[in-house]
């Protein structure tokens, strides 16, 4: 079990202490790097103005909590999302499923990346590896969800509803395809692989975060088919809950598979 005593009123001060342990130079570098990333993301229209602000906050938290490695992982998620979003763009526009030209909004960015930022903050406070794995799983799910959806829509006009397996137009909430699902699984493994490459995870962490991210991607599809299609949840809520599921599953797997 995770010890609840670790979370106290002193947590904000512990986090601040971890952030400032390297001195003002580290803080200055974090600000410069994250602002530069946010501006670049906006210039290539990957995000809107609010999306750039939200992205800057998330990248700043990840950088100061976990170091430059976490920032590299975040950039990897952004690159995967941007590349696959642009695949088959003409077809997606004809089908009415193309991403808005202004890029992802602040609410979209936070829905996809907010859980990872929270996990990074918890790691900065506790220095418990379990939160590192949760952060990797949340980022992996965000990448897997976007890649599976965008790649699947680029490859086919049709998909199968995950709850009933009836054929539906590509881009339908809860619709999945073989190509999109496989692409999402590969994306989850790639993000976990980057985490290993930058020293955030070991081989055990790689397996746990990848498995949790893939499960989170499937949760996204189930929520889309069952609740989003009925208007109970909006897309941002589905994305947020899916990253929550991935992070919680990572915590569970971490305990179950020592």
C-alpha positions as CSV (number, residue, x, y, z in Angstrom):
1,X,0.0,0.0,0.0
2,X,1.1,3.6,-0.6
3,X,1.8,5.4,2.7
4,X,-0.7,8.2,3.0
5,X,1.6,9.8,5.6
6,X,3.8,11.0,2.8
7,X,1.2,13.5,1.7
8,X,1.0,16.4,4.2
9,X,0.7,20.1,4.4
10,X,4.5,20.2,3.9
11,X,4.3,18.7,0.4
12,X,4.4,22.1,-1.4
13,X,7.5,23.1,0.5
14,X,9.1,19.7,-0.3
15,X,8.4,20.2,-4.0
16,X,9.8,23.7,-3.9
17,X,12.9,22.5,-2.2
18,X,13.4,19.8,-4.9
19,X,13.0,22.4,-7.6
20,X,15.5,24.8,-6.1
21,X,18.0,22.2,-5.1
22,X,20.1,22.9,-8.2
23,X,20.1,26.7,-7.7
24,X,18.7,29.5,-9.7
25,X,20.5,28.4,-12.8
26,X,18.3,25.3,-13.1
27,X,15.2,27.3,-12.7
28,X,16.3,29.8,-15.3
29,X,17.1,27.0,-17.8
30,X,13.7,25.4,-17.1
31,X,11.9,28.7,-17.8
32,X,13.8,29.3,-21.0
33,X,13.5,25.8,-22.4
34,X,9.8,25.4,-21.7
35,X,8.9,28.9,-23.0
36,X,10.9,28.1,-26.2
37,X,9.0,24.8,-26.6
38,X,5.7,26.5,-26.1
39,X,6.4,29.2,-28.7
40,X,7.6,26.6,-31.2
41,X,4.5,24.5,-30.7
42,X,2.4,27.5,-31.3
43,X,4.3,28.6,-34.4
44,X,3.8,25.3,-36.1
45,X,0.1,25.4,-35.0
46,X,0.3,22.3,-32.9
47,X,-1.5,24.2,-30.1
48,X,-3.6,27.3,-29.7
49,X,-2.5,30.3,-27.5
50,X,-4.2,28.7,-24.5
51,X,-2.7,25.4,-25.5
52,X,0.8,26.9,-25.6
53,X,0.3,28.4,-22.1
54,X,-0.9,25.1,-20.7
55,X,1.9,23.2,-22.4
56,X,4.4,25.6,-21.0
57,X,3.1,25.0,-17.5
58,X,3.1,21.2,-17.9
59,X,6.6,21.1,-19.4
60,X,7.9,23.4,-16.7
61,X,6.6,21.1,-14.0
62,X,8.0,18.0,-15.7
63,X,11.4,19.6,-16.2
64,X,11.8,20.8,-12.6
65,X,10.4,17.7,-11.1
66,X,12.2,15.1,-13.1
67,X,14.9,16.9,-15.1
68,X,15.6,17.3,-18.7
69,X,14.7,13.6,-19.4
70,X,11.0,14.2,-18.6
71,X,11.1,17.2,-21.0
72,X,12.5,14.9,-23.8
73,X,9.7,12.5,-23.2
74,X,7.1,15.2,-23.4
75,X,8.6,16.5,-26.7
76,X,8.4,12.9,-28.0
77,X,4.7,12.8,-27.2
78,X,4.2,16.1,-28.9
79,X,6.1,14.9,-32.0
80,X,4.1,11.7,-32.3
81,X,0.8,13.5,-31.9
82,X,1.8,16.2,-34.5
83,X,3.1,13.8,-37.1
84,X,0.1,11.4,-36.9
85,X,-2.4,14.3,-36.8
86,X,-1.0,15.5,-40.2
87,X,-1.3,12.0,-41.8
88,X,-4.1,11.8,-44.3
89,X,-5.1,15.4,-43.4
90,X,-7.0,15.9,-46.7
91,X,-9.1,12.8,-46.1
92,X,-9.8,13.7,-42.5
93,X,-11.0,17.2,-43.7
94,X,-13.4,15.5,-46.1
95,X,-14.7,13.2,-43.4
96,X,-15.0,16.1,-40.9
97,X,-12.6,14.5,-38.4
98,X,-9.6,16.7,-38.9
99,X,-8.1,18.5,-35.9
100,X,-8.9,22.2,-35.6
101,X,-6.5,24.4,-37.6
102,X,-5.7,26.5,-34.5
103,X,-4.2,23.5,-32.8
104,X,-5.1,21.8,-29.4
105,X,-6.6,24.2,-26.8
106,X,-5.5,24.6,-23.2
107,X,-8.3,22.4,-22.0
108,X,-7.2,19.6,-24.4
109,X,-3.6,19.9,-23.3
110,X,-4.4,19.7,-19.6
111,X,-6.9,16.8,-20.2
112,X,-4.1,14.8,-21.8
113,X,-1.1,15.9,-19.8
114,X,-2.4,17.1,-16.4
115,X,-2.2,13.7,-14.8
116,X,1.4,13.3,-15.8
117,X,2.3,16.6,-14.3
118,X,0.6,15.7,-11.1
119,X,2.5,12.4,-10.9
120,X,5.7,14.3,-11.5
121,X,4.9,16.6,-8.6
122,X,4.2,13.6,-6.4
123,X,7.5,12.2,-7.3
124,X,9.3,15.4,-6.5
125,X,7.7,15.3,-3.1
126,X,8.2,11.7,-2.3
127,X,11.0,10.4,-4.5
128,X,9.0,7.2,-4.9
129,X,9.6,5.4,-8.2
130,X,5.9,4.4,-8.3
131,X,5.0,7.9,-9.4
132,X,7.7,7.9,-12.1
133,X,6.0,4.9,-13.6
134,X,2.6,6.5,-13.3
135,X,3.9,9.6,-15.1
136,X,5.3,7.5,-17.9
137,X,2.0,5.6,-18.2
138,X,-0.1,8.8,-18.4
139,X,2.2,10.2,-21.1
140,X,2.2,6.9,-22.9
141,X,-1.6,6.8,-22.9
142,X,-1.9,10.3,-24.2
143,X,0.4,9.4,-27.1
144,X,-1.3,6.1,-27.7
145,X,-4.8,7.6,-27.8
146,X,-3.9,10.3,-30.2
147,X,-1.8,8.1,-32.5
148,X,-4.4,5.3,-32.6
149,X,-7.2,7.7,-33.5
150,X,-5.3,9.8,-36.0
151,X,-3.5,6.9,-37.7
152,X,-6.7,4.8,-37.8
153,X,-8.6,7.7,-39.5
154,X,-5.8,8.2,-42.0
155,X,-5.9,4.5,-43.0
156,X,-9.6,3.8,-43.3
157,X,-13.0,5.4,-43.6
158,X,-14.5,2.7,-41.3
159,X,-14.0,1.5,-37.8
160,X,-15.7,-0.9,-35.4
161,X,-17.5,0.2,-32.2
162,X,-15.6,-1.4,-29.3
163,X,-18.7,-2.2,-27.3
164,X,-20.9,-3.8,-30.1
165,X,-18.4,-4.3,-33.0
166,X,-20.8,-2.7,-35.4
167,X,-19.2,-0.9,-38.3
168,X,-19.2,2.9,-37.9
169,X,-17.5,5.8,-39.7
170,X,-13.9,6.4,-38.8
171,X,-13.6,9.1,-36.1
172,X,-16.8,7.9,-34.3
173,X,-16.5,8.0,-30.5
174,X,-15.4,4.5,-29.4
175,X,-14.6,3.3,-32.9
176,X,-11.4,1.3,-33.3
177,X,-9.5,-0.3,-36.1
178,X,-6.7,-2.9,-36.3
179,X,-4.3,-0.4,-37.8
180,X,-5.1,2.3,-35.3
181,X,-4.9,0.0,-32.3
182,X,-1.5,-1.4,-33.3
183,X,-0.2,2.1,-34.0
184,X,-1.4,3.1,-30.5
185,X,0.3,0.1,-28.9
186,X,3.6,1.0,-30.7
187,X,3.3,4.6,-29.6
188,X,2.8,3.5,-25.9
189,X,5.9,1.3,-26.2
190,X,7.9,4.2,-27.8
191,X,7.1,6.6,-25.0
192,X,8.1,4.0,-22.4
193,X,11.2,3.3,-24.5
194,X,12.2,7.0,-24.4
195,X,11.7,7.0,-20.6
196,X,14.2,4.1,-20.4
197,X,16.6,5.9,-22.8
198,X,16.7,9.0,-20.7
199,X,17.1,7.1,-17.4
200,X,13.6,7.6,-16.0
201,X,12.6,3.9,-16.1
202,X,14.3,0.5,-16.0
203,X,13.1,-2.6,-17.9
204,X,10.5,-3.4,-15.3
205,X,9.1,0.1,-15.5
206,X,9.1,-0.1,-19.3
207,X,6.8,-3.2,-19.2
208,X,4.5,-1.8,-16.5
209,X,4.1,1.7,-18.1
210,X,3.5,0.3,-21.6
211,X,0.9,-2.2,-20.4
212,X,-0.9,0.5,-18.3
213,X,-0.8,3.0,-21.2
214,X,-2.3,0.4,-23.6
215,X,-5.1,-0.4,-21.1
216,X,-5.8,3.3,-20.7
217,X,-6.1,3.6,-24.4
218,X,-8.8,0.9,-24.4
219,X,-10.5,2.6,-21.5
220,X,-10.7,5.7,-23.7
221,X,-12.5,3.8,-26.4
222,X,-14.9,2.2,-24.0
223,X,-15.8,5.6,-22.4
224,X,-16.1,7.1,-25.9
225,X,-18.5,4.3,-27.0
226,X,-20.6,4.1,-23.8
227,X,-20.7,7.6,-22.3
228,X,-19.4,10.2,-24.8
229,X,-21.7,9.0,-27.6
230,X,-24.6,9.5,-25.2
231,X,-23.5,13.0,-24.3
232,X,-22.7,12.1,-20.7
233,X,-19.0,13.0,-21.1
234,X,-17.2,15.4,-23.4
235,X,-14.0,14.4,-25.2
236,X,-11.8,16.2,-22.7
237,X,-13.3,14.4,-19.8
238,X,-12.8,11.1,-21.6
239,X,-9.2,11.9,-22.3
240,X,-8.6,13.0,-18.7
241,X,-10.2,9.9,-17.2
242,X,-8.2,7.6,-19.5
243,X,-4.9,9.1,-18.4
244,X,-6.1,8.7,-14.8
245,X,-6.9,5.0,-15.5
246,X,-3.5,4.5,-17.0
247,X,-1.7,6.1,-14.0
248,X,-3.8,4.1,-11.5
249,X,-3.2,0.9,-13.4
250,X,0.5,1.6,-13.4
251,X,0.3,2.0,-9.6
252,X,-1.5,-1.3,-9.3
253,X,0.8,-3.2,-11.7
254,X,3.8,-1.7,-9.8
255,X,2.5,-3.4,-6.6
256,X,1.4,-6.6,-8.3
257,X,4.5,-7.3,-10.3
258,X,7.6,-6.6,-8.1
